[in-house]
Every structure is written in C-alpha cells, then in structure tokens.
C-alpha cells in the first residue's frame, strides 16, 4: 500500500492582489494614529502622502488644509477641470457615509466640480449608495495602493529622463 505524502509549502504571494493587500495593510500601520505611542511626526503626514499621489497621477496642484477649522476638507486639488475637494481616512474599519456627506456639502458651498474620499480600508454599502450621482470618487485601500504604484512609476520615469543611462 502506497501512501501519498504531501509536502506543505510555505504560503507565498499567489498574486499581485496579495501583494497589494500587504501594501494596503502597511500603509494603514505606517500612518495610523496611535494614541498610546508618542509619535514625533506631523499628524498631517498621511494627507501629504495622498496629496503627492493625487498631484502626480491626476495633475494640477494640491493644498493641504489646516488640521482644525477645515470643515472636513483635507485636500483642495485644482486641475484644469476645476476644484476637487478630498478627505482622507487612515482607518481599519469600513467608512460610513458621513465623510461623503461632508464632502458633498462643501462641494456645493465652494462650487467644486468633484470630490473624493480616500481610505486605507473600504466603504460600507450605504456609503457607496450615498455617493452615487454626487461626482465623489470613493478610493479604497487597494485602489490607493494602485495609485501609489502609478505615482512611483511616474517618479521613476522622471528620474530616468533627468539621469539617462550613458550610451556606449
């Protein structure tokens, strides 16, 4: 009688999606606010990170709003199409509709053409339903990783133009 023996292989990344999930979790852990740890960093670091990505992949210019009295707006983005307002959330749990309502209210008040809410997590089904038809992009953690990778490619391409490889 022969017995089949299977050798357990360590689990490896089975796809690019697994790698993106790892990066998403890494972003959350890097930028989360941990009240128990005394971090000596700018509390707006995540906003600056996202703003750099948005400027790189969408064009235009971004401005980070002050941390208080900003009426729920973290990023003001100006493109050729007009003003976009953004809110970023470094959360572990899915985002409800509240930040979408705030963005929409400010879009109306400021005459913005669009908006976005970006998170390291995801959105509830109610949040997705609420955002329909409001011209507000909901960018979850995996989509943020994809934008970040695109941003890094753009930076690499610019560096190659500045520092071309010598021709032999």
Order of alpha helices (4+ residues) and beta strands (2+ residues): alpha-alpha-beta-beta-beta-alpha-beta-alpha-beta-alpha
